Amino acid sequence: MYRSLFPRDLFAEVDRLQREMQQAFDLSPSIRGLGRGGFPALNVGGTPQTVEIYAFAPGLDPATLDVQLDRGLLTLAGERTSALPSQGDSKSTVHINERFAGKFRRLLTLPEDADPEAIKADYRDGILHITVQRRASAQPRRITIQ
């Protein structure tokens, strides 16, 4: 009888509805992360030894980027200036403006095994690459049997 009343997985439908509402209203992030539209776009992955973060931020001066780590929370902040004519100019008209301009701030919670003393950041070709080493004590190791 349950299958006839609810032909689909109810929890999957609720999850789908939540994602669609977040995308429609740009609500706060869920466990799946911030919806599309955040700047800079992020790719986050890892290996057994490192956590790899890629922030796609073309056209920024690396000196204006602010990357901080505080108690496992990585903050990436900065400002992107507009290349459009100023809005006070009465002779200029902007027809399409799809490029984000203004202040931005992205937050990432790092895993507990991330080593706050071993972080490296590199900006090249519009991509900020942050590498966070994992603690050696958290690395899997093979134990020899004697």
DOMAR-268036 format. One line per field, with one value per residue (C-alpha): x negated, y negated, z. Coordinates in nm, 2 decimals. Layout:
N
c1 = X	... .
c2 = Y	... .
c3 = Z	... .
END
This chain:
146
c1 = 0.00	-0.29	-0.43	-0.09	-0.06	-0.43	-0.56	-0.90	-1.15	-1.00	-1.34	-1.49	-1.20	-1.24	-1.61	-1.54	-1.29	-1.54	-1.81	-1.56	-1.44	-1.80	-1.89	-1.57	-1.61	-1.99	-1.95	-2.22	-2.44	-2.33	-2.54	-2.60	-2.76	-2.66	-2.45	-2.58	-2.65	-2.90	-3.22	-3.48	-3.37	-3.54	-3.65	-3.75	-3.90	-4.18	-4.43	-4.52	-4.81	-4.64	-4.33	-4.32	-4.12	-4.09	-3.92	-3.85	-3.91	-4.03	-4.13	-4.22	-4.54	-4.68	-4.79	-4.42	-4.32	-4.30	-4.33	-4.31	-4.27	-4.12	-4.03	-3.97	-3.77	-3.94	-3.83	-3.89	-3.80	-3.87	-3.72	-3.66	-3.64	-3.40	-3.53	-3.21	-3.15	-3.05	-2.68	-2.70	-2.79	-2.48	-2.63	-2.71	-2.47	-2.53	-2.32	-2.44	-2.63	-2.69	-3.03	-3.03	-3.19	-3.22	-3.34	-3.33	-3.39	-3.39	-3.42	-3.53	-3.55	-3.86	-3.87	-4.00	-4.32	-4.42	-4.76	-4.72	-5.10	-5.13	-4.93	-5.05	-4.87	-4.96	-4.78	-4.84	-4.63	-4.33	-4.32	-4.41	-4.53	-4.55	-4.71	-4.66	-4.87	-4.70	-4.87	-5.12	-4.95	-4.63	-4.80	-4.73	-5.03	-5.12	-5.21	-5.45	-5.37	-5.66 .
c2 = 0.00	-0.24	-0.20	-0.28	-0.61	-0.72	-0.57	-0.75	-0.77	-1.04	-1.15	-1.19	-1.41	-1.63	-1.66	-1.75	-2.01	-2.16	-2.20	-2.36	-2.61	-2.70	-2.76	-2.96	-3.19	-3.16	-3.06	-2.97	-2.66	-2.31	-2.01	-1.99	-2.33	-2.67	-2.66	-2.77	-3.14	-3.19	-3.37	-3.25	-2.91	-2.63	-2.28	-2.09	-1.75	-1.56	-1.28	-1.08	-1.33	-1.66	-1.87	-2.05	-2.36	-2.54	-2.89	-3.01	-3.39	-3.53	-3.89	-3.94	-4.08	-3.81	-4.08	-4.17	-3.82	-3.74	-3.38	-3.30	-2.99	-3.01	-2.70	-2.48	-2.74	-2.86	-3.21	-3.34	-3.70	-3.99	-4.23	-4.23	-4.57	-4.64	-4.71	-4.89	-5.26	-5.43	-5.45	-5.83	-5.88	-5.99	-5.92	-5.56	-5.26	-4.91	-4.65	-4.33	-4.28	-3.92	-3.94	-3.96	-4.27	-4.36	-4.21	-3.84	-3.59	-3.22	-2.99	-2.63	-2.40	-2.18	-1.83	-1.77	-1.60	-1.92	-2.06	-2.44	-2.48	-2.32	-2.53	-2.66	-2.89	-2.97	-3.20	-3.13	-3.19	-3.31	-3.00	-3.01	-2.67	-2.60	-2.29	-2.18	-1.89	-1.64	-1.56	-1.27	-1.11	-1.08	-0.91	-0.54	-0.33	0.03	0.21	0.50	0.82	0.98 .
c3 = 0.00	0.08	-0.27	-0.43	-0.23	-0.27	-0.59	-0.55	-0.26	-0.04	0.10	-0.25	-0.35	-0.04	-0.11	-0.47	-0.37	-0.12	-0.39	-0.63	-0.36	-0.28	-0.64	-0.70	-0.39	-0.34	0.03	0.27	0.20	0.29	0.36	-0.02	-0.02	-0.17	-0.48	-0.81	-0.84	-0.56	-0.66	-0.70	-0.82	-0.61	-0.67	-0.35	-0.35	-0.18	-0.16	0.15	0.20	0.11	0.07	-0.27	-0.32	-0.65	-0.67	-1.02	-0.99	-1.32	-1.35	-0.98	-0.85	-0.61	-0.37	-0.31	-0.22	0.16	0.26	0.63	0.84	1.19	1.39	1.08	0.89	0.57	0.45	0.10	0.06	-0.18	-0.42	-0.80	-0.96	-1.24	-1.59	-1.70	-1.73	-1.40	-1.33	-1.27	-1.64	-1.82	-2.17	-2.11	-2.12	-2.00	-2.20	-2.04	-1.72	-1.63	-1.47	-1.09	-0.94	-0.58	-0.25	-0.20	0.08	0.07	0.38	0.39	0.68	0.66	0.79	1.14	1.01	0.81	0.93	0.99	0.97	0.63	0.38	0.05	-0.19	-0.55	-0.80	-1.17	-1.48	-1.28	-1.06	-0.69	-0.58	-0.21	-0.08	0.28	0.41	0.63	0.96	0.95	1.25	1.05	0.75	0.70	0.77	0.73	1.05	1.01	1.20	1.38 .
END
